[in-house]
Amino acid sequence: MSELNNEPGVINWSDLTVPNAELVRDFYSHVVGWKFEFVSMGEYSDYVMLTPETKTPTAGICHALGTNSNLPTQWLLYINVANIDESIASCQKLGGKLLAKTKNYAGMGKYCVIQDPAGAVCALFEPSAK
């Protein structure tokens, strides 16, 4: 992720989890001009996609492996929340589902993946306190 705006309600990031990340990485590189950097995941790499001119990190393209294996193939928005546990409780109380349990993200905060009552999927992100 690039520099974060920690305000609740802000969309800070989006990524796409797919079975063939190299194919999709190359697709977006050609279609929109994104460059990319490798992100080591141990035995494989995911990708941070960069704007063509300033090389600003703008999105991620990930393999549908490990903890990402059950994520739907769609652009996943990461929406800031003030308290992830309270947001998960509200989600479930209001008819949503928790699809992926809370995980830490590289010292920047923690996130989970939810589905709303209409079936749309997004990630909730609670930034670490500065």
N, C-alpha and C positions, 0 to 999 in steps of 0.2 A: 504494500500500500504506500501511497505517497503521503505527504504531510496531511494529518487528520484535522478536521474540524470536529471538535468533541461535542458540539451542540446536539442534544437529543432531537430526533426527527430528521437529521441530515443523512442523505445517502452518500457514503464515502467511497464505496468500492462496488465493483461488480465482477463476477467471474462466471465462467462457463465450464462445466464439468462434462466431459465426453469420453466415449470409449477410445477414440483415436485423436489424441490432443495434437499430434504433429500435423495431421491433415487439416484440422480446424485452424491451428496456428498459421499454417501457410495460406489457407483460404483468406483469413482476415488480413494477413500481411499483404496479399495481392489486391484484395477488394478495397480496403480502407487505408492501406499504406503503413499499418503498424509495423514497427520493428519489435524485437523481442529479446529478453534476457532469460537464461536458464535459472530455475529455482530448484536446487537439489532437494529431492524428497527421499534420499537414500539410494535406492536401487534404480530410480528413474528421475526424470526432471519434469516439473511443470513449467509454466511460462508466465512471465510478467510482460504484458504488451505495452509498448511505448509509443507515444505520439511520434510521427515521422520527423518533425523538425526539432523540437526541444527535447525529445527523448524522455518526456514526462511519463511515469508509470500511470496507466489509465485503466487497466483491466487485467484479469488473469484468465488463462486457459489451462485447465487442469485435467489430468487423467482420472477416469472413473475407477480408481483403485483405492484399497484400504478404507479409511473412514469416509472417503468420497464415493464409494462403490454404489451406495443406495440413493445418491442424489439424482434428481431428474435432470435430463438434458435440456437446460434452458438457462438464459442469463439470470444469475442469482444476484439480487441487489442486497447490499449490507446496509441496514438502517440503524442508526444510533439510537440507543435507549439509555435512560438514566440508571435503571436497575434491571438487569436481565432476568433475575429470578421473578420479580414482580411482573415483568412483561410476559414471561412464559405462563405464569399463573393466570393472568388476564386472558391470554390467548386460549388456553384450555377451557376456562370458564365460559368464554364466548363462542365456543364451538370449533375452535382451531385445533391443530395437532402439532405436537413436537416431533419433527422428523429426524433431527440429529441433535443429540445432547450437547450441552455446553462444553466447549473446548477453549483452551487458551490459544491466543494467536501471538506468538513471537514477542511477548512482553508488551504488546500494544493494547491488549485488552482480551476480552473473551466473546465468543459468539455461539449461536445455535441456529438451526434451521427450522422454520415453522411453515405450516400450511394454514391459510385462512379458511373460513367456512365455504368460500366459493371455489376452493381448490388451488388458488394461487400460492406460490412458494416464494419466501424471501428469507434472508438471514437477519437476525437481530444481533447488534454489536454493541457491547458496553466497553467504551474506551477506558484504559487504565487512568487512574487519577494522575495528574501532572504535579 
